[in-house]
């Protein structure tokens, strides 16, 4: 089981090994980031509040050879379990650059689902919509091969466990993923995912994540269509998520709004919803706004105040918090 002491000792060992073996093996970065908040919420008029630590992440990146790299991201505030000793570990992968435009990645890695809400590091997200929040996992052991036809363009094929089933259900996801751009101002994270659930039913996800760079204003638009085999209406189970950030010096003004719905008709012959994340007949509207302040003028320290609410759980949330980052070791 990975404990904090073992992680720290492993990190120090890697650094010493890197120094001893020069260019053949080296650690490029060992860093930590963390976020804490004063969280306040009301659910159906009942108030609750408290201080909480959201994240404490350890990052290790490096090279084993000139063609073989590795990355680790471990959550120090999450306890591994006997059933899942890697529960606290998001990234634990090796990447083999076996040709100039081709690479193979194996190990625990992000499940390649398109969209900027899912793609963003969790420490950067203040609230999620229903589709993203209800995934059983964002990261798992698997393998992916990536082709990079041009700078800033990457097409990946991935085989991994399903993000909508438990680890014991032997269900899988087959993912085709494009991370690229169209011109200078339009970035893309698009995917097609063929996803199994625990009952061995299959569903098609079409996810179009779009980021528009408009000077000081950055706008994300995620479009998601979920289509089960046997679903009569192709566009009856979907999500639309929009986010905007306006940067003004050391300040960011932020907002995010999403609407997700699934037709009541999308059930199987037994009346079970074809979509387990957003059940048939459910709709979910959420939104909020906030402000970020960077006292040092960089990402090392960030203060935030964010309000958000939704119509599904009748929840109102207000968070005040701080995010900070520091390097333990960085290769020069």
N, C-alpha and C positions, 0 to 999 in steps of 0.2 A: 504494500500500500504506500502511495506517495504521500509523505508528510512534508511539512514546511522545512524541517531540518534536513531531510534527504534532498529536497529540491535545492536548498542553499548549498549543501555540500557538493551536489552534482554540478551546480553552476561554477563554484570555485575550482573544481577539478577540471572542468572544460577550459576555463580561463588559463590555468596553469599548463594544461596540455597544449593549448594554442601557443603560449609563449615558448614552450620547449621545442615545438616542432615547426616553428616559423611559418612559411607560406603554405606548406602542405596541408595543414589543418589550422583553421582559425575561427574564433568566435568574433563576429562582427558587432554584436550588441547584446547587452544584458540590461534590461530596464524594468521599471515598475510604474504602473499607473493605477490610480485609485479614485473612487468617487463616494462621497457621503452626502446625505441629505437630511433635512428636517421635513418629514413627510406629514401632510395633513389631508384628510379626506372625509367626505360625508357619503354614506350609502343609505338611500331612503331616509335622509334627514338625520341619521345617527353619526355623530362626529367621532373621529379617532385621529390620534396624532402620535408622533414619536420620532426620535433620531434613529437613523439606520445607516449602516455601511452597505453600499450597493455592490462595489467591486473592489478587488485588490488583485491585480493581474501581474504575473511575472512573464516577461518576454525574453527569449533567447533565440538569436539568429546567428547562423554561421555557415562555413564551408568545410566539407570533409576533403574534397578534391576540387579542381577547377570546374568539374562538371556535376558535382554532387553537393547539394546544399541541404540544410535542415532548418526547421523552425519549431519552436515550442511556445505555447501560451498556456499558462497554468493559473487557475484561480485559487489564490491562497485562502480565500474566505469560504470555500466550498469543500466539504469533507468527502473524500472517496468512500465508497461502500464496498462490502465484500462481494456483492453481486456485480458492481460496476467500479472497479478500482481506478478507472480513468474518467470518472464522472467530472472531476474538477479540471480536467485537461481539455482545452478546446482544440489546440493544434499540437500534433506530434507527428510530423511528416518529414520524409526525405523526397527531394526533387532531383531527378536525374535529367540533365540537359544532354540528351544523347545525340542531338544534331542541332545545328544553329537555329532552326525554326521549330524544333520538336522537343517536348519534355514529358516525362512520366513522373507523377506524384503518387506516393503510396504512404498510408498511415492515416492517423486521425486528422481530418480536414473539414472545411466547410462543405455542407451539402449544397451543390451548385443550383440554387433556385434564383431566378432573376429578380430584379427589383432592388431599389436602393434602400428601402426600409429594412429588408432582410440582410442585405449586403453590409450595411453599416455595422461597425463594431458595437456591441451592446452598450459599452460605456458611453457612446455618443448618442444613444437613443433614450429619450425621457419617457415615452409611452408608445406602445404598439397597438396596432389594430388586431381584430379577432384572428385573421388568418395567420399572421406572424406569431402572435402570442400563444396560440394553441398547438403549434407544431410540437411533436414529442421530442424532437432534437433538431438542432441546427448544425451539429458537428458529429461525425462518426468516422470509423475506420472504413476505408475504401480505396479505390484506385481511379486515377483520371489521367488521360493523355491530352496534351494541349498542343495545338498548332498555331504559330504566330506568323501570319502571312506578311505583316508589315508592323512597324513600330506603333504601339498603342492599340493593336488588334490581336485578340486571342480567342480561339475557338476550342472548346473543351468537350470531351466525352467522358462521362463519369459513371461508374457502377458502385453503389453503396447501399447500406440499409435504408429502408423507407423512413422518411421523416414523420409518418403518421401511424407508426406501429411501435409496440414495445420491442425491446431487444430480443425477447424470447419468441417472437412470432415469425421469424425467418421471412420477412417481407422485404422487398428491395425496391430501389428507385434507379431508373435509367435516364440520365440527364444529358441534354445537349445544350451548351451554354456559350453565349457570345458576349465577351466583354470588350467593347471597342468604342468607336465614335463615328459620327457622320459629320464631316466638316470640323471646324474649329470650336463650335459653340454647342454641339449636341453630342453628349456621351451616352452610351448605351450599356445596359446589362439585361440581355434578353435570354430567355431559356424556354425549352420544351422539356417537360418532365413527365415520364410515364411512371406512375406511382402506384404501388400495391398497398392495400391496407391489411389489417390482421385477419380479415376474412377472405383474403386472396382476390378481392375485387380490384380492378385497375381503373385508374382515372388519369386523364390527360390534363396537365396544367400548361397554359400558355401565359408566360409572364414577360411583360415588356416594361423594363425599367428605363426611364429617360431622365437625363440631367441636362438642363439648359443653362449655359454660362453666359449671363447677361451683365457683364461688368461687375458691379458690387452686389448684384442680385443673382442668386443661384436658385433655380426652381427644379424640383424633382417631381415627376409624374410617373406613378406605377400603375399599370393596367394589368389585371389578372383575370383570366377566364379559366374556370374549372369545368371540365366536361367528362362525365363518367360514361362508360360504355352502357348503352341502354337509355341514356338521357335524351329525351325527345327534343328539347330546345337547346341549341348550342350556346346561346347567350343568356342563360337563366341562372347561372351561379357565378358571381363575379365580384371583383373588388376594384375600387378606384381610390388611389391615395395621392394626395398632393402636399408638397412641403416647399416652403420658401424661406430663404435666409438672406437678409439684407445686412451687409457689413459696412459699418460706419466707424472707421478708426479702430479703437479697442472694443467696440460694441457690436454685437449681433442682435438683430431683431428677427425672431423666428415664429413661424406658424406651421401647423400641419393639420390637415383635415382628411378624413377618410369615410367612405360609404361602402358597405359590403352587404350583399343580399343573396339569398338562395331561394328559388321557387319551391313552394310546398309540394309541387308535383314530382320533385326529384328524389323519389324513394324507390327501393327495389320491390320485388314481388312480396316480400315479407313486411313491407312498410318501414324498413330501416333506411335512414337517409343515406344516399349514395356518397355524400360528402360528410366526413366525420368532423372536419374542422369548423365548418359553418353549416349546421344541420338544416335540412329542408324546412322552409317556412320562416327562417330566421333572418332578421336584418340588423345591421350594426352600424350606427353612425357615431363618430367620435371626432373630436377636434380640440385644439388648444392653441395657446400662444405663449411666448416667453421672451426673455432677454438674457443674453450672455455678456459677461464682461471679462476681458483678459488684462489684468493689472500690469503684467510684464510685457505686454505687446506680442506674446507668442502663446503656443499651446501648453507651456509648462504649468500654467496656473489659470483656471477658469472658474468664475462664479456664475451661478445661474438661478433664475427664478422662473418657474413654469406653472401655468394653470392649464388643466385639460379636463374634459368630461366626456361621458358617453350616454347614449340613450338606452343601452341594453341592460346594464347593471345599475343605471341611475346613480352613477358615481361622479363625484366632483373631487378633483385632486389639486392641491397646491404644494409645490416642492420648492424649497430653497436649498442650494447645495454648492459644493466645491469639488472640482476635479483637479488633480495635480499629478505631474509626471516627473521622474528623475532617472538619470542614467547611473547604473552601477559600474558599467564598463562599456566603452565604445572604442572600437579599433580605429586607429588613425591611419 
